[in-house]
Amino acid sequence: MNNRFDDATLKQILGPTRRSDVVYEAIRAAIVHRRIKRGEWLREGALAEELSVSRTMVRDALTRLVAEGLAVEVPYKGVQAASVTVTELEEVYTMRAKLESWAFELAAERLADDDLAAMRALLPSTVLDPTLRTFEKTREANRKFHWIAIEATGKRHLIRFLEQLWDMVPSDLVYPELTEEQRREIAETELQAHTQILEALEQRDGRRAGELIVPHVLNTLSRAAPVLEKNMGSEGEVLLGM
């Protein structure tokens, strides 16, 4: 099949498109990592000036973030970083548990031996340090542990939906609020859960892996809800960036 667009046209399209993606990813990361607080207004002019790009690129990025659920468009006011109610929090974790269960069930047959070895190597690093001195490394290791399996499914839409759900409630909002003793108990529980899940995957027992991931994810909800309720806004929203 002949190309329907010449090189000059493709360059004009690809250049701005790539830059627009960079703008979107930059604003998205700022929301996810709380450099932009949840509930904060996302002003096109200010963001365009800060990023040294056009307001059109910022507007396009905000449209994508609204569609993704990380931002909300308020009629006659503008766009703000999304907050979440406790009910929505429960919805997010319930959806994540169900989708991740399916992902791990699929992954059991699709993970390469090298993938399983990588997950096994990550196990010690997923243990939460009760003092939080290594919290960032622990959080990254935990995410990698889950995402090696999720990405092994090869299911593009499943991966995209799970990525959105993971990013809606950052884990660093919960653990700093807990006591050191509570964190120690969590460390033991999560290591046991990760070990059992990995053993099921190594045995290629997808059904077992899928069953184990559900309580593992929902346990996070049971820890998160009381903490996030403390940050409840005046209209029943949990302001995740507070």
Secondary structure as UniProt FT lines:
FT   HELIX           7..32
FT   TURN            33..34
FT   TURN            38..39
FT   HELIX           44..51
FT   HELIX           55..68
FT   STRAND          71..74
FT   TURN            75..77
FT   STRAND          78..81
FT   STRAND          84..85
FT   HELIX           86..110
FT   HELIX           113..122
FT   HELIX           123..126
FT   TURN            130..131
FT   TURN            133..134
FT   HELIX           135..152
FT   HELIX           156..168
FT   HELIX           171..173
FT   HELIX           175..177
FT   HELIX           180..202
FT   TURN            203..204
FT   HELIX           206..229
FT   TURN            230..231
FT   TURN            234..235
FT   STRAND          237..238
FT   TURN            240..241
//
